[in-house]
Amino acid sequence: MEAFGLNIVPDLGYPTNGDGSEEMLNWGNSTVSHNTVMVNDEKQPRIVQSGKTKHFDDSGTVKLIDADASHAYSATDIYRRTVVMVNASDDISYTVDFFRVKGGNEHLYSFHALSHEISEYEGFKPIKQPVGSYAGATVPYKTPGITSGYSYLHNVRKARKPQTGSFMVDFKIDDFRNTIRDNEDIHLRMTMLNDFDLSEISFAEGEPPRKGGNMETMEFLLARRSGTNLDTLFTTVFEPYQGERYIESMEQVAVTRADGM
């Protein structure tokens, strides 16, 4: 996601060492280190088949891309993401992310921005896990052999059974390379508007590759839904802004099918 001349939602980039090391395999190549959904606490297997674009429209005020990769996990019948970008003005747009996953018993939505600072959050109350990693309080940071990548997420703050699927997190964007001149007070506000209760909402810190003057850590948001043979639609609004917000309110509305397909 680009805003104000910055890539405010970057991938972690080329690993510290491209040598098949433990850190490369179980962190850099992990699913949880990317902005996507992890199923059954397992990283995606090596994919030899591309996903399929269902729809693409770049023609107007509202732009859309819809893609499916149900083969990303053997447990999933649907693994599909629809991203809608809406022009709020000539200078800025907001994005609505619909990520549907059908199949599996654990769905974990992982997100990080160009940020190591959470400026604000609402809708849940995380409690600091004093030791360990996201893999567990008894699993130290960077414990080898954990293929989920969870041991590379530390400083965990967790809200168990938040009894909501709706919450907000505001990331303070850090132009740590001073790429643009006017880089003060840039934020990315993330609002989830799910119609189901989440099992857990967590913050944790992950380390980007140690090269190119990268920041030491980045804040990750982890939204988990647990159950049996789940059918989940994560619904998220991303609002980049500088200084003052421009979205006054947001809410879910009922959707009904009209005639036709």
Secondary structure by P-SEA (a helix, b strand, c coil): ccccccccccccccccccccccccccccccccccccccccccccccccbbbbbccccccccccbbbbbccccccccccbbbbbbbbcccccbbbbbbbbbbccccbbbbbbbcccccccccccbbbbbcccccccccccccccccccccccccccbbbbcccccccbbbbbbccccccccccccbbbbbbbbbcccccccccccccccccccccccbbbbbbbbbbccccbbbbbbbbbbbcccccccbbbbbbbbbcccc
